């Protein structure tokens, strides 16, 4: 049963351009050395993730590896967030050379920063 909870379900994916644009416009932006994280609370019962990786980061194999890593990090950390929210991760060039541990650490710190900011407001 724990395995089923930790899956990355289709409903947890952001796929519509309209959703991405709304998160870019209304969401909070958190910069890290390897990516920019946009976070916006949603009214759903679950979190959703969208990942963008520019062609400037390399060939498809490299871009897909970055996306897989970021999705896996989200899958492992989604229970940390108490409030359902939409997340968009825009990878920077340095994400291609970053280790999984670096990306994971930065993702967790970015989420913690957002939660602290949210508590203050």
JOFENPE-V333922 format. One record per backbone hydrogen bond with DSSP energy under -0.5 kcal/mol. NH is the residue of the N-H (numbers start at 1). CO is the residue of the C=O. If there is no record, write none. Layout:
{{NH	CO} {NH	CO}}
This chain:
{{5	1} {6	2} {7	4} {9	7} {12	9} {13	10} {14	49} {15	13} {20	16} {21	17} {22	18} {23	19} {24	20} {25	21} {26	22} {27	23} {28	39} {30	37} {32	35} {36	90} {37	30} {38	36} {38	88} {39	28} {40	86} {42	84} {48	85} {49	12} {50	87} {52	89} {57	54} {58	55} {62	59} {63	59} {64	60} {65	61} {66	62} {67	63} {68	64} {69	65} {70	66} {71	67} {72	68} {73	69} {74	70} {75	71} {76	72} {77	73} {78	74} {80	77} {81	77} {81	78} {86	40} {87	48} {88	38} {89	50} {90	36} {90	88} {91	52} {91	89} {92	34} {95	92} {96	93} {97	94} {98	94} {103	99} {104	100} {105	101} {106	102} {107	103} {108	104} {109	105} {110	106} {111	107} {112	108} {113	109} {114	110} {115	111} {116	112} {117	113} {118	114} {119	115} {120	116} {121	117}}
